[in-house]
Amino acid sequence: MPVTRMNHAVLYVRDVARTKAFYCDVLDFSVRFEIPGQAVFLQAPASTNDHDLGIFQIGADAEASKAGRGMVGLYHIAWEVDTLDELDRLAGKLRDVGSLVGASDHGATKALYAHDPDGLEFEVCWLVPADRLPVEIDQMTKALDLESEKARYGGSTRGGVGVSSPALG
């Protein structure tokens, strides 16, 4: 099965309107199709997918997800951005709305972690360009210092676009 990329994810949420507002206002997604009060299909700003996120309302009484904290399930989804400047812009927006819960340097990727209104975690990341990766990548997770990374790689440097390991030779 030669997968070329992830096409979309589907979330079950308590309030579809609240979740739609979050993804549109904070992460700049746009509405592709909506069934008011039931479902919405969103597209990421630079995406060519029909939709990247399907959101279905299951009601205010729904329990919080325990995935990764007591039951199996998907921990998070990750979206890639092109530049560290964009990652920094989103860090500010996520911080401003109280959603940012972490920022990590994984060596080959620089990542933000946040929660949506239902507490579902997602990641926004930038991949170090393949030609800037060392042969041996330090995979130990460290705190992300965005200003240092922007000084190192340049804020407008285009990321690895799906390449997160050096070329195998």
VEXDRENDO-402510 format. One record per atom (N, C-alpha, C, CB): residue in three letters; x, y, z. Coordinates in pm, whole numbers, plus 50000, padded with zeros to 5 digits. Glycine has a CB too. Layout:
<nodes>
AlaXYZ;...
</nodes>
This chain:
<nodes>
Met500854988250000;Met500005000050000;Met500895012350000;Met499035000050122;Pro501185018049886;Pro502085029649880;Pro501355042849912;Pro502715030449741;Val501165045650041;Val500485057950083;Val501345069950044;Val500215057850238;Thr500715080049985;Thr501455091949946;Thr501265103550043;Thr501035096149807;Arg500165103850116;Arg499925114050219;Arg498605111050288;Arg499905128350158;Met498385117550401;Met497105116250470;Met496105125550401;Met497235119550622;Asn494895120650378;Asn493905128850309;Asn493045136950406;Asn493025120050224;His492485130750509;His491665138250604;His491535130450735;His490265141050545;Ala491075137450837;Ala490785131350966;Ala489345134851001;Ala491775136351078;Val488735126751088;Val487355129151132;Val487355129851284;Val486385117951081;Leu486675139951337;Leu486565141751481;Leu485095141351522;Leu487205155051525;Tyr484835135051635;Tyr483515135751699;Tyr483635145651813;Tyr483025121651749;Val482745155551817;Val482835166451914;Val481495168951980;Val483335179351845;Arg481535176652087;Arg480295180052159;Arg479475190452082;Arg480625185352300;Asp480135200852031;Asp479445212151969;Asp480155215551838;Asp479415224552064;Val479545212151726;Val480175214051595;Val480435228851565;Val479305208051486;Ala479535237651606;Ala479725251951578;Ala480935257451653;Ala478475259951616;Arg481095253551778;Arg482235258151859;Arg483545252951800;Arg482095253352006;Thr483555240351760;Thr484775234351704;Thr485095240451568;Thr484625219151693;Lys484075242651486;Lys484275249251355;Lys484895263051376;Lys482935250451278;Ala484375270651469;Ala484905284051496;Ala486385283351536;Ala484095291051606;Phe486735273751620;Phe488125272351664;Phe489045269651545;Phe488245261051767;Tyr488735259451466;Tyr489625255851355;Tyr489665266751247;Tyr489175242651293;Cys488565273751227;Cys488555284551127;Cys489245297051180;Cys487115287951087;Asp488935301251302;Asp489485313651357;Asp490955312351397;Asp488685317851476;Val491335301151453;Val492695299651505;Val493645293751402;Val492685290951629;Leu493215283551330;Leu494105276751235;Leu493805279951089;Leu494015261951256;Asp492875289151066;Asp492595294350932;Asp491985284250834;Asp493855299650873;Phe491365273550886;Phe490655264250799;Phe489445271450740;Phe490215251350878;Ser488935266550627;Ser487725272150567;Ser486665261150554;Ser488035278650428;Val485425265450555;Val484295256050544;Val484105252050399;Val482985262250602;Arg484065239050374;Arg483805233750239;Arg482345229650226;Arg484725221750209;Phe481775223950333;Phe480385219350332;Phe479935218350477;Phe480235205650257;Glu478675221750502;Glu478185221350639;Glu476745216550645;Glu478305235150703;Ile476455208550744;Ile475095204850781;Ile474915210950919;Ile474845188750779;Pro474295222750929;Pro474245229951056;Pro473785221351174;Pro473315241851043;Gly474535222251282;Gly474205214851403;Gly474565200151399;Gly472765216251431;Gln475085195451286;Gln475405181251272;Gln476845178551229;Gln474475174951172;Ala477275185151123;Ala478595182151068;Ala479135193850987;Ala478545169550981;Val480465194250977;Val481115204150893;Val482385197850837;Val481435217350973;Phe482725201550714;Phe483925196550648;Phe484815208450619;Phe483575188650518;Leu486035208250672;Leu486945219650665;Leu488165216550580;Leu487375223750805;Gln488705227050519;Gln489905225850437;Gln490985234950494;Gln489605229350288;Ala492205229850504;Ala493355237750549;Ala493705247950441;Ala494575228650582;Pro494305259250480;Pro494545270250385;Pro495275266550256;Pro495305280650453;Ala496335258750261;Ala497115255750141;Ala496805241950083;Ala498595256650171;Ser495755235750132;Ser495435222050092;Ser494745221449956;Ser494555215550196;Thr494975210349888;Thr494255207549764;Thr493235196449785;Thr495235203849652;Asn493115191549908;Asn492115181449941;Asn490715187349933;Asn492365175550081;Asp489735179049904;Asp488335183149913;Asp488035188250053;Asp487395171449875;His488515180950154;His488455185250293;His489575178250369;His487055182250357;Asp490025184650476;Asp491095179050559;Asp490585174450694;Asp492185189350579;Leu489445179650733;Leu488895176550864;Leu487385175650854;Leu489315187150968;Gly486845164150894;Gly485405162350906;Gly485075162951055;Gly484935148850841;Ile484075170751090;Ile483695172451231;Ile482225169151246;Ile483995187051280;Phe481935159551336;Phe480565155151360;Phe480185157551505;Phe480405140151324;Gln479015163451525;Gln478515166351659;Gln477855154151720;Gln477535178151656;Ile478245150851844;Ile477595139651914;Ile476925144152043;Ile478615128751944;Gly477025156952079;Gly476265162352190;Gly477065165952313;Gly475245152752228;Ala476465174752393;Ala477115180352511;Ala477405170052619;Ala476265191252568;Asp476705158952621;Asp476905148852725;Asp478025138952693;Asp475625141252747;Ala478655140452578;Ala479725131152539;Ala480885132052638;Ala480215134152396;Glu481435120652673;Glu482585120052763;Glu483845124752691;Glu482785105852818;Ala484815129652768;Ala486095133452711;Ala486835121152662;Ala486945141052816;Ser487645122752560;Ser488455111752510;Ser489505107952613;Ser489125115552375;Lys489685095052633;Lys490715090152724;Lys491845083552646;Lys490115080152824;Ala491855085452514;Ala492895079152430;Ala494265083152480;Ala492725083152282;Gly495085073152502;Gly496445075352550;Gly496545077352699;Gly497025087052482;Arg495425078452766;Arg495405080552911;Arg494515070252979;Arg494925094852944;Gly494435058452930;Gly493615048352993;Gly492885039552895;Gly492645054853084;Met492995042652769;Met492405034052666;Met493145036452536;Met490875036852649;Val493055026852448;Val493705028552318;Val492905038352235;Val493835014952245;Gly493555044152137;Gly492895053652049;Gly493925062951989;Gly491825061552123;Leu493515070751896;Leu494405080251830;Leu494815091051928;Leu493725086351706;Tyr496115093351943;Tyr496625103552035;Tyr496465117451976;Tyr498095100952070;His496985119551854;His496815132551790;His497055131351640;His497765142851851;Ile496665141951570;Ile496995143251429;Ile497975154851419;Ile495715145551340;Ala498765155151313;Ala499755165751295;Ala499595172151159;Ala501185160251312;Trp499695185251159;Trp499695192851035;Trp501045199451019;Trp498555203551033;Glu501525199650896;Glu502825205350864;Glu502645219350806;Glu503605196150766;Val503495228650851;Val503525242150794;Val504835243850718;Val503375253050906;Asp504875253650627;Asp506025255550540;Asp507225262550606;Asp505615263450422;Thr506965271450701;Thr508075279450755;Thr508005280450907;Thr508065293550694;Leu509145283650964;Leu509195286151109;Leu508455299051145;Leu510645286851157;Asp508425308751054;Asp507635320851079;Asp506165317251096;Asp507805331050963;Glu505655308051013;Glu504255303751025;Glu504045295951154;Glu503855295050904;Leu504995287551191;Leu504885280251317;Leu504845290051434;Leu506075270351334;Asp505675300451427;Asp505715310651532;Asp504395318451537;Asp506885320351508;Arg503835321851421;Arg502545328951416;Arg501455320651482;Arg502155332251268;Leu501435307751449;Leu500415298951507;Leu500645296851656;Leu500405285551435;Ala501885296451700;Ala502165295351844;Ala501515306951918;Ala503705295151870;Gly501625319051862;Gly501005330651924;Gly499495329651928;Gly501405343151852;Lys498885325551818;Lys497425324251815;Lys496955313551914;Lys496955320751673;Leu497645302151916;Leu497255291352008;Leu497445295652153;Leu498055278651980;Arg498515302752181;Arg498775307752316;Arg497675317652356;Arg500185314352325;Asp497315326552264;Asp496305336852293;Asp494955331052330;Asp496145345952173;Val494595319552272;Val493295313552303;Val493395302652411;Val492685307552177;Gly494585301052470;Gly494765291452579;Gly494805276952535;Gly493685293252678;Ser495125274452409;Ser495125260652357;Ser496505254252354;Ser494555260552219;Leu497565262252351;Leu498915256852340;Leu499285249452468;Leu499935268152312;Val499675236752454;Val500035228752572;Val501485224052569;Val499125216652583;Gly502195226352459;Gly503585222252452;Gly504245226652323;Gly503705207452467;Ala505585227252328;Ala506385230652210;Ala507665222552221;Ala506665246152200;Ser507905213752123;Ser509015204352133;Ser509915204752011;Ser508495190352152;Asp511195202752037;Asp512205201251932;Asp512525186351926;Asp513505209851961;His512125179951817;His512355165651799;His513545162951706;His511095158951743;Gly514395172651688;Gly515535171051598;Gly515135174051455;Gly516105156951609;Ala514515164651389;Ala514105166251250;Ala512835174451236;Ala513915152751185;Thr512075176051344;Thr510855183951339;Thr510805193451458;Thr509615174951337;Lys510135204551438;Lys509895214551542;Lys508375215051556;Lys510525228951506;Ala507865212451676;Ala506435209851690;Ala505765217651801;Ala506225195351713;Leu504525221651774;Leu503625227351873;Leu502555217051902;Leu503005240851823;Tyr502095216552026;Tyr500995207652065;Tyr499915216252128;Tyr501475196452163;Ala498675213552090;Ala497565221552138;Ala496325212852153;Ala497285233452044;His495345218252225;His494055211652243;His492975219952176;His493735209452393;Asp492025213152112;Asp490865220052058;Asp489825221552170;Asp490265212351934;Pro488655227352144;Pro487685229752251;Pro487215217252326;Pro486505236652194;Asp487315205452264;Asp486925193052332;Asp488115186152397;Asp486255183652234;Gly489275192652396;Gly490455186852457;Gly491185177052368;Gly490075179952583;Leu490785175952242;Leu491475167152148;Leu492805173552109;Leu490595164352021;Glu493875165952119;Glu495195171552093;Glu495545170751945;Glu496255164252176;Phe496255180951900;Phe496805181051765;Phe498185187251769;Phe495875188751667;Glu498915184751662;Glu500285189851649;Glu500365198251523;Glu501325178051644;Val501145208851529;Val501495216751412;Val503025216551408;Val500905231551418;Cys503595212351294;Cys505045210651290;Cys505685216351164;Cys505385196051302;Trp506985218651176;Trp507845222651065;Trp508945212351056;Trp508425237251083;Leu509225207650935;Leu510255197550915;Leu511535203950865;Leu509775186850816;Val512635200550928;Val513935205450885;Val514165200750741;Val515095200550981;Pro514595209850652;Pro514845205650514;Pro515855194150509;Pro515355217550430;Ala515635184850420;Ala516475172850412;Ala517955176350395;Ala516025164050296;Asp518265186750319;Asp519665190150297;Asp520315197050417;Asp519795199050177;Arg519515199750521;Arg520055205750645;Arg520105195750759;Arg519205217850686;Leu519665183450736;Leu519665173250840;Leu521055167150855;Leu518635162350810;Pro521495165250980;Pro522765158150999;Pro522565143250972;Pro523305160351143;Val523645136150949;Val523555121750925;Val522965114751048;Val524945115750891;Glu523415118751167;Glu522875113451293;Glu521945123951352;Glu524035109751393;Ile520675120651363;Ile519685130051417;Ile519475127151565;Ile518345129251339;Asp519585137551646;Asp519295136251790;Asp517785135551806;Asp519915148251872;Gln517255123851837;Gln515825121951849;Gln515285124851988;Gln515465107851811;Met516155128852080;Met515685132252215;Met514825144852209;Met516895134252312;Thr513665144352268;Thr512775155952268;Thr513285166352366;Thr511335151752305;Lys513365178652317;Lys513805190052397;Lys512745201052387;Lys515215195252350;Ala512835210652476;Ala511955222252467;Ala512285229952339;Ala512095231452592;Leu511265234652271;Leu511465242052147;Leu511745256652176;Leu510235240652056;Asp512835261752121;Asp513175275852127;Asp513025281251984;Asp514655278152184;Leu511855286251952;Leu511555290551816;Leu512495301551767;Leu510125295251807;Glu512825310851853;Glu513715321751810;Glu515085316351771;Glu513865332251922;Ser515625306751847;Ser516915300651812;Ser516835292851682;Ser517385291451925;Glu515725285751664;Glu515565277951540;Glu515415287151420;Glu514355268651551;Lys514715298351436;Lys514595307951327;Lys515945314051294;Lys513585319051362;Ala516765316751396;Ala518115321851372;Ala518965311351301;Ala518775326251505;Arg518795298851336;Arg519575287751278;Arg519185284851134;Arg519395275151362;Tyr517885283851107;Tyr517415279550975;Tyr516845290850889;Tyr516375269050992;Gly516475301850952;Gly515795312650881;Gly514285311050895;Gly516205312850733;Gly513615321750932;Gly512175321150955;Gly511375317850831;Gly511695334051010;Ser511885321850713;Ser511125319650590;Ser511635307550510;Ser511185332050503;Thr512565299950567;Thr513065288050497;Thr511955277750486;Thr514295282050572;Arg511735272850364;Arg510695262850342;Arg511115249650404;Arg510415261050190;Gly510205243650477;Gly510475231050547;Gly510635219250453;Gly509385228250645;Gly510885207650512;Gly511205195550439;Gly510105189450357;Gly511665185550531;Val508905194750365;Val507775190050284;Val507695174750285;Val507905195250139;Gly507505169350405;Gly507295155050419;Gly508565146950434;Gly506555149950303;Val509725153250418;Val510985146150433;Val511505148450575;Val512035150850327;Ser511525137750655;Ser511955139650794;Ser513155131050830;Ser510805136650889;Ser513825125650730;Ser515055118350756;Ser516005120350639;Ser514775103250780;Pro517315119950667;Pro518265122150557;Pro518145111050452;Pro519715122850611;Ala518545114350334;Ala518495104450225;Ala519335092250262;Ala519015110550091;Leu518785080650236;Leu519515068250262;Leu520405065350144;Leu518545056450290;Gly521645061550174;Gly522545059550063;Gly523175046450055;Gly523565069150067;
</nodes>
